[in-house]
Amino acid sequence: MNLDAIPLRQITLLSHAAVANWTAHELLEHYILEATKATGATRGFIALAEAEAGGLVLLATAGAGWTDEARQNRLSEKDRTSTITSLVAQTGAPVRVADAPHDVEGYASFFPGIRSVLAVPLSLERDERVRGVLNLESDRIGAFTEEHEAFVQTVADLAALRLSMDDLREREAALVQIGKELSGSPDLDAMLDRVVAITSQVLRAEECSLYFLDQASQKLTLAATRGKGVRPARKEYELGAGQTGTVAATGGVVRDLDEMRAFLGVPIPSVAGTVGVLRVIRKESSSPWFPNDFTDVEEEALLTIAAQVGAAMDNARLFARLMQSERMASWGEMSAQSSHIIGNRVFVIKGNLNELEYVLQNGGEVRPLVEGMKQGLYRLEEILAEFRDFVMAGNLAPTPGDLNELTQVALGETFPKRGSVVLEALYSPEALPILADGAKLKRALSELIENAVTFMEAQGGGTLTVTTRKSGRREPLPNRMSLPRGDYALLTFRDTGPGVPEPEKEKIFRPFITSRARGMGLGLAIVKGIIEAHHGGIVETGAHGQGACFEIALPLKKGGK
């Protein structure tokens, strides 16, 4: 075969295949077939180095004699012909043998009649870890030439390039997914669990653990872990204790390999310094030649993930400070407003007391005055209870629940059994699992139900339509609802009352805004506080004059009940 005439055209086609829409396995099958045909080899295979297997795993074959049994045993421990393949994987250098049984000590052919062998590494750089081996065999002596070797090495380089591209895409996808988890998940424990799960998968580690530094005790505390290394992950570390503690104490990377395991630990950075440690562990390879330690590229990937975690924690702290600032501003407004409202009540009660004192001195009728004082005290008690609900709206004790069931209970306890308002309830046919403080959430739903009934009764009656359903990850949420993309349970209260004027749609959720005769105007502010404390959102989307429509979104609990 005249290789001078075909390599450029053939290599061009093989290069196009490397970036075509083929899976890696399809590409390797194509490459080994083309290499076998171009060199006139009897058969060939491509084996990739896999950390989980601790050695080479045969992935693609071509030529005569391959059976399922042959594929399974070709690189097994009992196959003494794997000596050449292992040597190439270990050294990263190609091997071309004209007469293997004669030239290689201890060589015993797996397939009968093999004489020539050509094996080349799959690696982009000579000092890069070998990704695999392309191996060709022939039953002819001296079957492979220097030109054959150059051509086959080019094919192997193209395969290594494609595998490297796939690794890069996988890492990029993992970093994007981790970014989404860190910005979108309202459940801190679930978020961190997903981060270590994705990290463990993309770095092919037996264990991935994340520790946060407790500033009070100056100890590292385990926040999330996935997998199982040589030893179970410890719950905590003193600063400077062991490799994990050393990372936190020094703020530097620790990468180590011993007879038991490979270790890589990086600091989680923050504007305040190191706030934790992210580490991955692999068991040491069972093969004496196969390296299983972590590479520079993997270290860089772990540093990037740790930086994302640190940035998310900084954002969380910044958000907490912003919320605290907003709460302080609200407290200032509330103290002025509540002092005025409570002061008015106390003034009325004091007036009744003065009148009672006068009546008692002059022997008049006291019952109306006592009744007025009682009503005033009851009203003052209602105001204080409403004030307490507003203050405590964000203090939750969440447990797993179902939004369908919670909505049914709230309607059963609040919606009037008789009256001029009709109820239509349309529940999702599937369960809507959420993490919720049942009492607080029912308090919020009851407020919406009471408001709708009150406004509709004032105009002679109407219909309250309540619906629940599941929102898909790609489905847009209602306008003005600023929530991260995810899976949500949606709850809608739609009535046929007067509705809410457009300019008032945002204002109605502020404290002390009310169009009802009773209350401090905290009702919808309490509702909003409770919903947002559940990492959800609420908006009013009805058309003025056609009724109010309150839409609520609550994050679905991952994994169901």
C-alpha positions as CSV (number, residue, x, y, z in Angstrom):
1,M,0.0,0.0,0.0
2,N,1.4,3.4,-1.0
3,L,0.9,5.5,2.2
4,D,2.4,8.6,0.5
5,A,-0.7,8.9,-1.6
6,I,-3.5,8.5,0.9
7,P,-2.6,9.8,4.4
8,L,-3.3,13.5,3.8
9,R,-6.8,12.8,2.4
10,Q,-7.6,10.1,4.8
11,I,-6.3,12.1,7.8
12,T,-8.5,15.0,6.7
13,L,-11.5,12.8,6.7
14,L,-10.5,11.3,10.1
15,S,-10.1,14.9,11.5
16,H,-13.6,15.8,10.3
17,A,-14.9,12.7,12.1
18,A,-13.3,13.8,15.3
19,V,-15.6,16.9,15.5
20,A,-18.6,15.2,13.9
21,N,-21.8,14.4,15.8
22,W,-20.6,10.9,16.8
23,T,-20.3,9.5,20.3
24,A,-16.8,8.8,21.5
25,H,-17.4,5.0,21.2
26,E,-18.6,5.3,17.6
27,L,-15.6,7.4,16.8
28,L,-13.1,4.9,18.3
29,E,-14.8,2.0,16.4
30,H,-14.4,4.0,13.2
31,Y,-10.8,4.9,13.9
32,I,-9.6,1.3,14.8
33,L,-11.4,0.0,11.6
34,E,-9.6,2.6,9.5
35,A,-6.2,2.0,11.1
36,T,-6.6,-1.7,10.6
37,K,-7.5,-1.3,7.0
38,A,-4.8,1.3,6.2
39,T,-2.0,-0.8,7.7
40,G,-3.2,-4.2,6.5
41,A,-3.3,-5.4,10.2
42,T,-5.0,-8.7,11.0
43,R,-6.9,-7.1,13.9
44,G,-6.7,-4.2,16.3
45,F,-8.3,-2.7,19.4
46,I,-8.4,0.6,21.3
47,A,-8.3,0.4,25.1
48,L,-8.9,3.4,27.4
49,A,-7.4,4.0,30.9
50,E,-10.2,4.1,33.4
51,A,-9.7,5.2,37.0
52,E,-12.6,3.1,38.3
53,A,-11.1,-0.1,36.8
54,G,-7.6,0.8,37.8
55,G,-6.2,0.0,34.3
56,L,-7.1,-0.4,30.7
57,V,-10.6,-1.3,29.4
58,L,-11.1,-2.5,25.9
59,L,-13.5,-0.3,24.1
60,A,-13.3,-0.8,20.3
61,T,-12.2,-3.7,18.1
62,A,-11.7,-4.4,14.4
63,G,-10.5,-7.4,12.3
64,A,-10.9,-11.1,12.5
65,G,-11.4,-13.3,15.6
66,W,-13.2,-11.0,18.0
67,T,-15.9,-12.6,20.1
68,D,-17.5,-11.4,23.3
69,E,-15.3,-13.8,25.3
70,A,-12.2,-12.5,23.5
71,R,-13.1,-8.9,24.2
72,Q,-13.6,-9.7,27.9
73,N,-10.3,-11.6,28.3
74,R,-7.9,-9.8,26.0
75,L,-6.7,-7.4,28.7
76,S,-7.4,-9.6,31.7
77,E,-4.7,-10.7,34.2
78,K,-4.4,-14.1,32.5
79,D,-3.6,-12.5,29.2
80,R,0.2,-12.4,29.0
81,T,0.1,-10.7,25.6
82,S,-1.0,-7.4,27.3
83,T,2.7,-6.8,28.2
84,I,3.3,-4.6,25.2
85,T,0.0,-2.7,25.7
86,S,0.8,-2.1,29.3
87,L,4.3,-0.9,28.5
88,V,2.9,1.7,26.1
89,A,0.4,2.9,28.6
90,Q,3.1,3.2,31.3
91,T,5.8,4.9,29.2
92,G,3.7,6.9,26.8
93,A,6.0,5.8,24.0
94,P,5.0,3.8,20.9
95,V,6.2,0.2,20.4
96,R,6.7,-1.5,17.0
97,V,7.8,-5.1,17.1
98,A,8.6,-7.1,13.9
99,D,8.5,-10.5,15.5
100,A,6.9,-10.5,18.9
101,P,7.3,-14.2,19.9
102,H,11.0,-13.9,19.0
103,D,11.8,-10.3,20.2
104,V,9.7,-9.9,23.3
105,E,10.6,-12.1,26.3
106,G,7.7,-14.1,27.7
107,Y,5.3,-13.1,24.9
108,A,2.5,-15.5,24.3
109,S,0.0,-14.8,21.6
110,F,-3.7,-14.4,22.7
111,F,-4.7,-15.0,19.2
112,P,-2.8,-17.8,17.3
113,G,-0.2,-16.9,14.8
114,I,0.5,-13.3,15.8
115,R,4.0,-12.0,14.8
116,S,4.0,-8.3,14.4
117,V,2.6,-5.7,16.9
118,L,2.2,-2.0,16.7
119,A,1.0,-0.1,19.7
120,V,0.8,3.7,20.2
121,P,-0.4,5.9,23.1
122,L,-3.5,8.1,23.1
123,S,-2.0,11.3,24.5
124,L,-1.7,14.9,23.3
125,E,1.6,15.6,24.9
126,R,4.5,13.3,25.7
127,D,4.4,14.2,29.4
128,E,0.6,14.0,29.6
129,R,-1.1,11.0,31.3
130,V,-1.9,8.4,28.7
131,R,-5.6,8.2,27.9
132,G,-5.4,4.8,26.2
133,V,-3.6,2.6,23.7
134,L,-4.3,1.8,20.0
135,N,-3.0,-1.7,19.4
136,L,-2.6,-3.5,16.0
137,E,-1.5,-7.1,15.4
138,S,-0.5,-9.0,12.2
139,D,0.2,-12.6,11.4
140,R,3.1,-11.4,9.2
141,I,6.7,-10.7,10.3
142,G,7.7,-7.1,9.9
143,A,4.2,-6.1,8.8
144,F,4.3,-2.6,10.2
145,T,6.6,0.1,8.9
146,E,7.8,3.5,10.2
147,E,5.2,5.2,7.9
148,H,2.5,2.9,9.4
149,E,3.6,4.0,12.9
150,A,3.4,7.7,12.0
151,F,-0.1,7.3,10.4
152,V,-1.4,5.3,13.4
153,Q,0.0,7.7,15.9
154,T,-1.8,10.5,14.1
155,V,-5.1,8.6,14.4
156,A,-4.4,8.0,18.1
157,D,-3.7,11.7,18.5
158,L,-7.0,12.6,16.9
159,A,-8.8,10.1,19.2
160,A,-7.0,11.7,22.2
161,L,-8.0,15.2,21.1
162,R,-11.7,14.1,20.9
163,L,-11.5,12.5,24.3
164,S,-9.9,15.7,25.7
165,M,-12.7,17.8,24.1
166,D,-15.3,15.5,25.7
167,D,-13.7,15.9,29.1
168,L,-13.6,19.7,28.7
169,R,-17.3,19.7,27.7
170,E,-18.2,17.5,30.7
171,R,-16.3,19.8,33.1
172,E,-17.9,22.9,31.6
173,A,-21.4,21.3,31.8
174,A,-20.6,20.4,35.4
175,L,-19.5,23.9,36.3
176,V,-22.6,25.3,34.7
177,Q,-24.8,22.8,36.6
178,I,-23.0,23.6,39.9
179,G,-23.5,27.3,39.2
180,K,-27.3,26.7,38.7
181,E,-27.5,24.6,41.9
182,L,-25.7,27.3,43.9
183,S,-27.9,30.1,42.6
184,G,-31.2,28.3,42.3
185,S,-31.7,25.8,45.1
186,P,-33.4,27.2,48.2
187,D,-32.5,24.2,50.3
188,L,-28.9,24.6,51.5
189,D,-28.3,21.0,52.4
190,A,-29.8,19.7,49.1
191,M,-27.7,22.3,47.2
192,L,-24.4,21.2,48.8
193,D,-25.3,17.6,48.3
194,R,-25.8,18.2,44.6
195,V,-22.5,20.1,44.4
196,V,-20.4,17.2,45.9
197,A,-22.3,14.7,43.8
198,I,-21.5,16.5,40.6
199,T,-17.9,17.1,41.7
200,S,-17.4,13.5,42.6
201,Q,-18.8,12.4,39.2
202,V,-16.8,14.8,37.0
203,L,-13.5,14.2,38.8
204,R,-14.2,10.4,39.0
205,A,-13.5,10.4,42.8
206,E,-14.6,7.7,45.3
207,E,-15.3,10.4,47.8
208,C,-16.0,14.1,47.7
209,S,-16.6,16.1,50.9
210,L,-17.2,19.7,51.7
211,Y,-16.3,21.3,55.1
212,F,-17.2,24.7,56.4
213,L,-15.1,26.5,59.0
214,D,-16.9,27.3,62.2
215,Q,-15.5,30.7,63.2
216,A,-16.5,30.3,66.9
217,S,-14.8,26.9,67.5
218,Q,-12.2,27.3,64.7
219,K,-13.0,23.7,63.5
220,L,-13.9,22.4,60.1
221,T,-17.4,20.8,60.2
222,L,-18.6,18.4,57.5
223,A,-21.4,20.0,55.5
224,A,-21.9,17.4,52.7
225,T,-20.2,14.2,51.4
226,R,-20.7,11.8,48.6
227,G,-19.2,8.3,48.1
228,K,-16.9,6.4,50.4
229,G,-13.1,6.7,50.4
230,V,-10.5,4.5,52.1
231,R,-11.9,5.7,55.4
232,P,-15.3,7.3,56.2
233,A,-15.3,11.1,56.1
234,R,-14.7,12.6,59.5
235,K,-17.3,14.9,61.0
236,E,-14.8,17.6,61.9
237,Y,-11.2,18.6,61.8
238,E,-9.1,20.9,63.9
239,L,-7.3,23.6,62.0
240,G,-4.0,22.1,60.8
241,A,-5.0,18.6,61.6
242,G,-4.4,16.2,58.7
243,Q,-4.4,17.1,55.1
244,T,-7.9,18.6,55.3
245,G,-7.1,20.7,58.3
246,T,-3.8,21.8,56.6
247,V,-5.7,23.2,53.6
248,A,-7.9,25.3,55.9
249,A,-5.0,26.5,58.0
250,T,-2.7,27.5,55.1
251,G,-5.3,28.5,52.5
252,G,-3.3,26.4,50.0
253,V,-3.9,23.3,47.9
254,V,-2.8,19.9,49.2
255,R,-2.3,17.2,46.6
256,D,-0.9,13.9,47.7
257,L,-0.6,10.2,46.7
258,D,0.3,7.4,49.1
259,E,0.0,3.7,49.2
260,M,-3.7,3.9,50.1
261,R,-5.2,6.8,48.2
262,A,-4.9,9.9,46.1
263,F,-5.9,13.1,47.9
264,L,-6.8,16.6,46.6
265,G,-8.0,19.3,48.8
266,V,-8.6,23.0,48.0
267,P,-9.7,26.0,50.1
268,I,-13.1,27.6,49.7
269,P,-12.3,31.3,49.2
270,S,-14.3,34.2,50.5
271,V,-13.9,37.9,50.8
272,A,-13.3,37.2,54.5
273,G,-10.7,34.5,53.8
274,T,-10.9,30.8,53.7
275,V,-14.3,29.6,54.8
276,G,-14.0,25.9,54.2
277,V,-12.4,23.0,52.3
278,L,-13.5,21.0,49.3
279,R,-11.7,17.7,48.9
280,V,-11.8,14.6,46.7
281,I,-10.2,11.2,47.3
282,R,-9.5,8.3,45.0
283,K,-8.4,4.8,46.1
284,E,-4.9,3.9,44.8
285,S,-4.9,2.0,41.6
286,S,-4.6,-1.8,41.8
287,S,-2.3,-1.8,38.8
288,P,1.4,-1.1,39.5
289,W,1.8,1.0,36.4
290,F,-1.5,2.9,36.3
291,P,-1.4,6.3,38.0
292,N,-4.5,7.3,39.8
293,D,-3.4,10.6,41.3
294,F,-5.1,13.9,40.5
295,T,-3.8,16.0,37.7
296,D,-3.2,19.8,37.3
297,V,-6.3,20.0,35.2
298,E,-8.4,18.3,37.9
299,E,-6.9,20.6,40.5
300,E,-7.9,23.6,38.4
301,A,-11.4,22.3,38.1
302,L,-11.7,21.7,41.8
303,L,-10.4,25.2,42.5
304,T,-13.0,26.6,40.2
305,I,-15.8,24.7,41.9
306,A,-14.6,25.8,45.3
307,A,-14.5,29.4,44.1
308,Q,-18.2,29.1,43.0
309,V,-19.1,27.7,46.4
310,G,-17.3,30.6,48.1
311,A,-19.0,33.2,45.9
312,A,-22.4,31.7,46.6
313,M,-21.7,31.9,50.4
314,D,-20.6,35.5,50.0
315,N,-23.8,36.3,48.1
316,A,-25.9,34.6,50.7
317,R,-24.3,36.7,53.5
318,L,-24.7,39.9,51.4
319,F,-28.4,39.0,50.8
320,A,-28.8,38.4,54.6
321,R,-27.3,41.8,55.4
322,L,-29.6,43.4,52.8
323,M,-32.6,41.7,54.2
324,Q,-31.6,42.8,57.7
325,S,-31.2,46.4,56.5
326,E,-34.7,46.2,54.9
327,R,-36.1,44.7,58.1
328,M,-34.6,47.5,60.2
329,A,-36.2,50.1,57.8
330,S,-39.5,48.3,58.1
331,W,-39.2,48.2,61.9
332,G,-38.8,52.0,61.9
333,E,-42.0,52.4,59.9
334,M,-43.8,49.7,61.9
335,S,-42.9,51.3,65.2
336,A,-44.4,54.6,64.1
337,Q,-47.5,53.1,62.6
338,S,-48.2,50.6,65.4
339,S,-47.6,53.3,68.0
340,H,-50.3,55.4,66.3
341,I,-52.8,52.5,66.0
342,I,-52.3,51.1,69.4
343,G,-52.2,54.6,70.9
344,N,-55.6,55.3,69.4
345,R,-57.0,52.1,71.0
346,V,-55.5,52.9,74.4
347,F,-56.9,56.5,74.2
348,V,-60.4,55.1,73.6
349,I,-60.1,52.7,76.6
350,K,-58.7,55.4,78.8
351,G,-61.7,57.6,77.8
352,N,-64.1,54.8,78.8
353,L,-62.2,54.4,82.1
354,N,-62.6,58.1,82.9
355,E,-66.3,57.9,82.0
356,L,-66.7,54.7,84.1
357,E,-65.2,56.5,87.1
358,Y,-67.6,59.4,86.7
359,V,-70.6,57.1,86.3
360,L,-69.7,55.1,89.3
361,Q,-69.5,58.2,91.4
362,N,-72.9,59.3,90.2
363,G,-74.7,56.0,90.2
364,G,-75.3,55.7,86.4
365,E,-75.5,52.6,84.1
366,V,-72.0,51.1,83.7
367,R,-72.8,48.0,81.5
368,P,-72.4,49.9,78.1
369,L,-69.0,51.3,79.3
370,V,-67.7,47.9,80.4
371,E,-68.8,46.4,77.1
372,G,-67.0,49.1,75.2
373,M,-63.8,48.5,77.3
374,K,-64.0,44.8,76.6
375,Q,-64.4,45.4,72.9
376,G,-61.4,47.8,73.0
377,L,-59.3,45.2,74.8
378,Y,-60.3,42.5,72.4
379,R,-59.4,44.8,69.5
380,L,-56.1,45.6,71.1
381,E,-55.4,41.9,71.5
382,E,-56.2,41.3,67.8
383,I,-53.8,44.1,66.8
384,L,-51.0,42.6,68.9
385,A,-51.7,39.1,67.5
386,E,-51.5,40.5,63.9
387,F,-48.3,42.3,64.8
388,R,-46.8,39.1,66.3
389,D,-47.7,37.1,63.1
390,F,-46.0,39.7,61.0
391,V,-42.8,39.6,63.1
392,M,-42.8,35.8,63.2
393,A,-43.7,35.2,59.5
394,G,-40.2,34.2,58.5
395,N,-39.6,31.8,61.5
396,L,-40.4,28.4,60.1
397,A,-40.3,24.8,61.3
398,P,-40.6,23.1,57.9
399,T,-41.5,19.4,57.4
400,P,-42.3,17.4,54.3
401,G,-45.9,18.0,53.2
402,D,-48.2,18.1,50.1
403,L,-49.6,21.3,48.8
404,N,-52.8,19.7,47.7
405,E,-53.5,18.5,51.3
406,L,-52.5,21.7,52.9
407,T,-54.8,23.7,50.6
408,Q,-57.7,21.3,51.3
409,V,-57.2,21.7,55.0
410,A,-57.0,25.5,54.8
411,L,-60.2,25.6,52.7
412,G,-62.0,23.3,55.1
413,E,-61.1,25.4,58.1
414,T,-61.7,28.8,56.6
415,F,-64.2,28.8,53.7
416,P,-67.8,29.4,55.0
417,K,-70.0,26.3,54.8
418,R,-73.0,28.5,53.9
419,G,-73.2,31.9,52.1
420,S,-73.3,33.7,48.8
421,V,-69.8,32.6,47.7
422,V,-69.3,29.4,45.7
423,L,-66.0,27.4,45.9
424,E,-64.5,25.6,42.9
425,A,-61.4,23.6,43.8
426,L,-59.3,22.0,41.1
427,Y,-56.4,20.0,42.5
428,S,-53.4,18.6,40.7
429,P,-53.8,14.8,40.0
430,E,-50.2,14.2,41.1
431,A,-48.8,14.9,44.6
432,L,-47.0,18.3,45.1
433,P,-44.4,17.5,47.7
434,I,-43.0,20.6,49.4
435,L,-41.0,21.5,52.6
436,A,-43.4,23.7,54.6
437,D,-44.3,24.9,58.0
438,G,-47.9,23.6,57.8
439,A,-49.3,26.0,60.4
440,K,-47.7,29.1,58.9
441,L,-48.6,28.2,55.3
442,K,-52.2,27.5,56.3
443,R,-52.2,30.9,58.0
444,A,-51.2,32.5,54.7
445,L,-53.8,30.6,52.7
446,S,-56.5,31.4,55.1
447,E,-55.8,35.1,54.8
448,L,-56.2,34.9,51.1
449,I,-59.5,32.9,51.4
450,E,-60.9,35.4,54.0
451,N,-60.1,38.4,51.8
452,A,-61.7,36.9,48.7
453,V,-64.9,35.9,50.6
454,T,-65.1,39.3,52.3
455,F,-64.9,41.3,49.1
456,M,-67.3,39.1,47.2
457,E,-69.9,39.0,50.0
458,A,-69.8,42.8,50.1
459,Q,-71.0,42.8,46.4
460,G,-73.6,40.1,46.9
461,G,-71.6,36.9,46.2
462,G,-69.3,35.3,43.7
463,T,-67.0,32.4,43.0
464,L,-63.6,31.5,44.4
465,T,-61.6,29.2,42.1
466,V,-58.6,27.5,43.7
467,T,-56.2,25.5,41.5
468,T,-53.0,23.6,42.2
469,R,-50.6,22.2,39.6
470,K,-46.9,21.4,38.9
471,S,-44.8,23.9,36.9
472,G,-42.1,22.5,34.7
473,R,-38.4,23.7,34.9
474,R,-38.8,25.4,31.5
475,E,-42.2,26.9,32.1
476,P,-42.1,30.7,32.7
477,L,-43.4,31.8,36.1
478,P,-46.0,34.6,36.4
479,N,-44.8,38.1,35.6
480,R,-43.0,40.0,38.5
481,M,-42.2,36.7,40.2
482,S,-38.4,36.7,40.6
483,L,-37.5,33.1,41.4
484,P,-34.6,30.9,40.1
485,R,-35.4,28.4,37.4
486,G,-36.6,25.1,38.9
487,D,-39.6,22.9,39.6
488,Y,-42.4,24.6,41.5
489,A,-45.9,23.8,42.9
490,L,-48.3,26.5,41.7
491,L,-51.4,27.6,43.7
492,T,-53.9,30.1,42.4
493,F,-56.7,31.9,44.2
494,R,-59.0,33.6,41.6
495,D,-62.2,35.4,42.7
496,T,-65.0,37.4,41.0
497,G,-64.7,40.4,43.3
498,P,-63.8,43.9,42.4
499,G,-60.1,43.1,41.8
500,V,-57.0,45.2,42.4
501,P,-56.2,48.4,40.5
502,E,-53.0,48.1,38.5
503,P,-51.1,50.8,40.5
504,E,-52.0,49.0,43.8
505,K,-50.7,45.5,42.8
506,E,-47.3,46.0,44.3
507,K,-48.5,48.2,47.2
508,I,-51.0,45.7,48.7
509,F,-48.2,43.5,50.0
510,R,-46.6,46.4,52.0
511,P,-47.3,46.7,55.7
512,F,-50.3,48.9,56.8
513,I,-51.9,48.9,53.4
514,T,-55.6,48.0,53.7
515,S,-59.0,48.7,52.2
516,R,-60.9,46.8,54.9
517,A,-62.3,48.3,58.0
518,R,-60.6,45.9,60.4
519,G,-56.9,45.1,60.9
520,M,-53.7,46.9,60.8
521,G,-53.1,46.3,57.1
522,L,-50.6,43.5,57.8
523,G,-52.5,40.6,56.3
524,L,-51.0,40.4,52.8
525,A,-47.6,41.5,54.2
526,I,-47.8,38.5,56.5
527,V,-48.8,36.3,53.5
528,K,-45.9,37.5,51.4
529,G,-43.4,37.0,54.3
530,I,-44.6,33.4,54.9
531,I,-44.4,32.6,51.2
532,E,-41.0,34.1,50.7
533,A,-39.7,32.4,53.9
534,H,-40.6,29.1,52.0
535,H,-38.4,30.3,49.1
536,G,-41.5,30.9,47.0
537,G,-43.2,33.9,45.5
538,I,-46.6,35.5,45.3
539,V,-48.1,38.1,42.8
540,E,-51.5,39.5,42.0
541,T,-52.3,39.1,38.3
542,G,-56.0,39.7,38.0
543,A,-57.7,42.4,35.8
544,H,-59.3,45.2,37.8
545,G,-63.0,45.0,37.7
546,Q,-62.9,41.2,36.9
547,G,-61.7,39.9,40.2
548,A,-58.4,39.3,42.0
549,C,-56.0,36.5,41.2
550,F,-53.2,35.6,43.6
551,E,-50.6,33.2,42.1
552,I,-48.2,31.4,44.5
553,A,-45.2,29.4,43.5
554,L,-43.4,27.1,46.1
555,P,-40.4,25.0,45.3
556,L,-41.1,21.3,45.0
557,K,-39.1,19.1,47.3
558,K,-36.4,17.2,45.4
559,G,-36.8,13.4,45.5
560,G,-40.5,13.6,46.4
561,K,-41.8,12.8,49.9
